[in-house]
Amino acid sequence: MLTDQPRPTLEELIEQIGDGGARICDIDASEAGAGNISVYMGWEVEVRRHFPHAEEITLPDPAPALAGGTVLATGSGRRLRQLAADPLSAMGAVVIHADGVTGTLYTSSTRRFARLTSEFNSHVAVHQDQVEHRGIDFQAVVHAQPPHLTYLSHIPSYRDTEAMNRAILRWEPETIVSLSDGIGVLPFFIPGSEQMGRANVEGLREHEIVLWSKHGTMSRSDVSVYRAVDRVEYAETAAKYEYMDIVAGGRAEGLTRDEITSVATTFDIHSRWL
C-alpha cells in the first residue's frame, strides 16, 4: 500500500517517538521502563549520522518482507518519559539484510541500553506481517500498559473481544470514530512467548489495537507514531469511564446502540460494533 504522501524524515520520527513516549507516560500507561515503540521504514534511510556505531545482529524471527528496510526501536529498560530529552541514547536503528534473518544495529555514542526492547520480537513480527499482507512501507507500533484497560482484563467477564467492545465503545461519541475496528482482546500469555507473538500478529490483522490480558496493549498505525499513541489514549479513556461506572455501581446509561450508530452514520464509519 505505497502512497504518494511525503515520507517522514528520520529526525521527524525520532521526535514523534519522543513525544509519543511522553504522552504514554502522561496517561500513566508506562511505569518505569515499561512500554516500547518501534517504527518500520521501507525505504533507504541514512542512519549513520545519528547512529554511527554498527554491530551485526540476528533478528528474533525471520522477516523477509522487511529486507532492505529499517526498524527504529527503543532500547530495553529505557523510560519512555525520558525519550524526548535524550532520544538517541534510548533507541537504535536496525537495517534489515537481504536474507531477512540478520541486520545491522546502529546506535549512538551515548547509547544507554544493552539490547533493544524485550518486546522486539513482537514488534518485528507485526511489521513483517503487515508489510507482507498489506504492502505498506511505513508503520508505527506502540506497546503500553494502560491501567484501566489492563484492570478490566483481570475481570473474567471483560476478557472477551465482544464484551469488551460493547462496554468501552459506549462512553464517548469519538470512540467509534477513532476505534471503528474496536479493540481485540487476547488471553494471557507469557510476555515474549511464541504463543503471545502469534496471537498478537493475528489480533492486529483485524484490529489496530489489541489488549494483552493482564499485561497491556499493542497498537499500530501506518500514518504516524502519534496515531498509534492516540489509539491507546482513546481506548484507555473509554476503559476509565467503564471503571468509573463499575465503582459507581453501574448507574450510567452510556450511549445507546442507536446513538452510536447515528454518530457512525454521520461520519461515514463502518464498524462491526454497530
C-alpha positions as CSV (number, residue, x, y, z in Angstrom):
1,M,0.0,0.0,0.0
2,L,2.5,2.6,-1.2
3,T,1.3,6.1,-1.0
4,D,2.2,9.4,-2.6
5,Q,2.4,11.1,0.8
6,P,5.7,12.7,1.7
7,R,7.8,10.3,3.7
8,P,8.7,11.4,7.2
9,T,12.4,12.1,7.9
10,L,14.4,10.2,10.4
11,E,14.5,13.4,12.6
12,E,10.7,13.7,12.5
13,L,10.3,10.1,13.5
14,I,12.7,10.4,16.4
15,E,10.8,13.5,17.6
16,Q,7.5,11.6,17.2
17,I,8.8,8.7,19.3
18,G,9.9,11.2,22.0
19,D,6.5,12.9,22.0
20,G,4.7,9.7,21.9
21,G,6.6,8.3,24.8
22,A,5.9,11.4,26.9
23,R,2.1,11.1,26.1
24,I,2.0,7.4,27.1
25,C,3.6,8.4,30.4
26,D,1.2,11.3,30.8
27,I,-1.7,8.9,30.9
28,D,0.1,6.5,33.3
29,A,0.4,3.8,30.7
30,S,4.1,3.2,31.2
31,E,5.7,2.8,34.7
32,A,9.5,2.9,35.0
33,G,11.0,1.1,32.0
34,A,7.7,-0.5,30.8
35,G,6.4,0.3,27.3
36,N,8.2,0.5,24.0
37,I,7.9,2.0,20.5
38,S,9.1,1.0,17.0
39,V,8.8,2.3,13.5
40,Y,9.3,0.5,10.2
41,M,10.6,2.4,7.2
42,G,10.5,0.6,3.9
43,W,12.8,2.9,2.1
44,E,16.6,3.6,2.2
45,V,17.4,5.7,5.3
46,E,20.8,7.2,6.2
47,V,21.0,6.4,9.9
48,R,24.8,6.7,10.5
49,R,24.8,10.5,11.1
50,H,22.6,9.9,14.2
51,F,23.7,6.3,15.0
52,P,27.4,5.9,13.9
53,H,28.2,2.6,15.8
54,A,27.3,-0.6,14.0
55,E,27.0,-4.3,15.0
56,E,25.6,-7.3,13.3
57,I,22.6,-9.0,14.9
58,T,20.2,-11.9,14.2
59,L,16.6,-11.0,14.2
60,P,14.4,-12.7,16.8
61,D,12.4,-14.3,13.9
62,P,12.9,-14.2,10.1
63,A,11.3,-11.1,8.5
64,P,11.9,-11.4,4.7
65,A,9.3,-8.8,3.9
66,L,11.3,-6.2,5.7
67,A,14.5,-6.9,3.8
68,G,16.2,-3.6,2.8
69,G,14.1,-1.6,5.3
70,T,14.9,-0.1,8.7
71,V,13.3,-0.6,12.1
72,L,13.8,2.1,14.6
73,A,13.2,0.8,18.1
74,T,13.6,1.8,21.8
75,G,16.1,0.1,24.0
76,S,15.3,-2.3,26.8
77,G,14.9,-0.6,30.2
78,R,14.7,2.9,28.7
79,R,12.0,5.1,30.3
80,L,9.5,6.4,27.8
81,R,9.2,9.6,29.8
82,Q,12.9,10.4,29.1
83,L,12.9,9.8,25.4
84,A,12.2,13.3,24.3
85,A,15.1,14.7,26.4
86,D,17.7,12.3,25.1
87,P,16.3,10.2,22.3
88,L,19.5,9.0,20.6
89,S,20.7,7.3,23.8
90,A,17.5,5.3,24.1
91,M,16.9,3.8,20.6
92,G,18.7,2.1,17.8
93,A,18.1,1.6,14.1
94,V,18.2,-1.9,12.6
95,V,18.8,-2.1,8.8
96,I,17.4,-5.5,7.7
97,H,19.7,-7.5,5.4
98,A,18.6,-9.1,2.2
99,D,18.3,-12.5,3.9
100,G,15.6,-11.2,6.2
101,V,17.3,-13.1,9.1
102,T,20.1,-10.7,10.1
103,G,20.6,-7.0,10.3
104,T,22.9,-4.2,11.3
105,L,22.1,-2.4,14.5
106,Y,23.2,1.2,14.5
107,T,23.4,3.0,17.8
108,S,24.6,6.4,19.0
109,S,27.7,7.3,21.0
110,T,25.5,7.9,24.0
111,R,23.8,4.5,23.9
112,R,22.4,3.5,27.3
113,F,20.9,0.1,26.7
114,A,22.4,-3.4,26.3
115,R,19.8,-4.6,23.8
116,L,16.7,-3.4,22.1
117,T,13.3,-3.7,23.8
118,S,12.4,-7.1,25.2
119,E,9.3,-6.9,23.0
120,F,11.4,-6.5,19.8
121,N,10.2,-9.9,18.6
122,S,6.6,-8.8,18.8
123,H,7.4,-5.5,17.0
124,V,9.3,-7.2,14.2
125,A,6.6,-9.9,13.8
126,V,3.8,-7.3,13.4
127,H,5.9,-5.2,10.9
128,Q,6.6,-8.4,9.0
129,D,3.0,-9.5,8.8
130,Q,1.6,-6.1,7.9
131,V,4.2,-5.5,5.2
132,E,3.8,-9.0,3.8
133,H,0.0,-8.9,3.7
134,R,-0.7,-5.2,3.0
135,G,2.3,-3.9,1.2
136,I,2.8,-0.9,3.4
137,D,6.1,0.9,3.5
138,F,5.6,2.6,6.9
139,Q,4.3,1.5,10.3
140,A,4.5,2.6,13.9
141,V,3.9,0.1,16.7
142,V,3.4,1.1,20.4
143,H,3.3,-1.2,23.4
144,A,1.9,0.4,26.6
145,Q,0.4,-0.7,29.9
146,P,-2.7,1.5,30.4
147,P,-4.0,0.8,33.9
148,H,-7.8,0.9,33.4
149,L,-7.8,-1.3,30.3
150,T,-5.4,-3.8,32.0
151,Y,-7.6,-3.8,35.1
152,L,-10.7,-4.7,33.1
153,S,-8.9,-7.6,31.6
154,H,-8.5,-9.0,35.1
155,I,-12.3,-9.3,35.3
156,P,-13.3,-12.6,33.5
157,S,-16.5,-11.1,32.0
158,Y,-14.5,-8.5,30.2
159,R,-11.8,-10.8,28.9
160,D,-13.6,-11.3,25.6
161,T,-13.5,-9.1,22.5
162,E,-17.2,-8.8,22.1
163,A,-17.9,-8.0,25.7
164,M,-15.0,-5.5,26.0
165,N,-16.0,-3.6,22.9
166,R,-19.7,-3.4,23.9
167,A,-18.5,-2.0,27.2
168,I,-16.0,0.6,26.2
169,L,-17.4,1.9,22.9
170,R,-20.4,3.4,24.6
171,W,-18.9,6.2,26.6
172,E,-17.8,8.9,24.1
173,P,-19.0,9.6,20.5
174,E,-15.4,9.9,19.4
175,T,-14.6,6.3,20.3
176,I,-16.5,4.6,17.5
177,V,-14.9,7.0,15.0
178,S,-11.3,6.6,16.3
179,L,-11.6,2.9,17.2
180,S,-14.0,1.7,14.5
181,D,-12.4,-1.7,14.4
182,G,-12.6,-2.0,18.1
183,I,-10.0,-3.5,20.4
184,G,-9.0,-7.2,20.1
185,V,-8.8,-9.0,23.5
186,L,-6.1,-11.7,23.7
187,P,-5.8,-14.3,26.5
188,F,-3.0,-14.1,29.0
189,F,0.3,-15.4,27.6
190,I,3.8,-15.2,29.0
191,P,5.3,-11.9,27.7
192,G,7.6,-12.5,24.8
193,S,6.5,-16.1,24.3
194,E,5.9,-17.7,20.9
195,Q,2.2,-18.1,21.7
196,M,2.0,-14.4,22.6
197,G,3.7,-13.4,19.3
198,R,1.3,-15.5,17.2
199,A,-1.8,-14.2,18.9
200,N,-0.6,-10.6,18.7
201,V,0.0,-10.8,15.0
202,E,-3.4,-12.3,14.3
203,G,-5.1,-9.8,16.5
204,L,-3.5,-6.9,14.8
205,R,-4.6,-8.1,11.4
206,E,-8.2,-7.5,12.5
207,H,-7.8,-4.6,14.9
208,E,-5.5,-1.6,15.1
209,I,-5.1,-2.1,18.9
210,V,-5.1,-5.3,21.0
211,L,-5.2,-5.9,24.7
212,W,-2.8,-8.4,26.1
213,S,-4.9,-9.6,29.0
214,K,-3.4,-8.9,32.5
215,H,-0.4,-7.1,30.8
216,G,-1.1,-4.1,28.4
217,T,-1.7,-3.1,24.8
218,M,-0.1,-3.0,21.4
219,S,-1.3,-0.6,18.8
220,R,-0.3,0.1,15.2
221,S,-0.6,2.8,12.6
222,D,0.6,3.3,9.1
223,V,0.1,7.0,9.4
224,S,2.3,8.1,12.4
225,V,3.5,7.3,15.8
226,Y,1.1,9.9,17.1
227,R,-1.9,7.9,15.6
228,A,-0.7,4.7,17.3
229,V,-0.5,6.5,20.6
230,D,-3.9,8.1,20.1
231,R,-5.4,4.6,19.9
232,V,-4.0,3.8,23.3
233,E,-5.4,7.0,24.7
234,Y,-8.9,6.6,23.3
235,A,-9.1,3.0,24.5
236,E,-7.8,3.8,27.9
237,T,-10.1,6.8,28.3
238,A,-13.1,4.5,27.4
239,A,-11.9,1.9,29.9
240,K,-11.6,4.6,32.6
241,Y,-15.3,5.5,32.1
242,E,-16.2,1.9,32.4
243,Y,-14.1,1.6,35.6
244,M,-15.8,4.7,37.0
245,D,-19.2,3.2,36.3
246,I,-18.3,-0.1,38.0
247,V,-17.1,1.9,41.1
248,A,-20.4,3.9,41.0
249,G,-22.5,0.8,40.9
250,G,-23.3,0.7,37.2
251,R,-25.6,3.8,37.3
252,A,-24.7,5.4,34.0
253,E,-26.6,4.8,30.8
254,G,-23.8,5.4,28.3
255,L,-24.5,5.9,24.6
256,T,-27.3,3.7,23.3
257,R,-26.7,1.5,20.3
258,D,-28.9,3.9,18.2
259,E,-26.8,6.9,19.3
260,I,-23.5,5.1,18.5
261,T,-25.0,4.2,15.1
262,S,-26.1,7.7,14.4
263,V,-22.6,9.0,15.1
264,A,-21.1,6.4,12.8
265,T,-23.5,7.2,10.0
266,T,-22.8,10.9,10.3
267,F,-19.1,10.4,9.9
268,D,-19.4,7.5,7.4
269,I,-17.9,5.0,9.8
270,H,-18.3,1.3,9.0
271,S,-17.9,-1.0,12.0
272,R,-18.9,-4.5,13.1
273,W,-19.8,-3.0,16.5
274,L,-22.9,-1.1,15.3
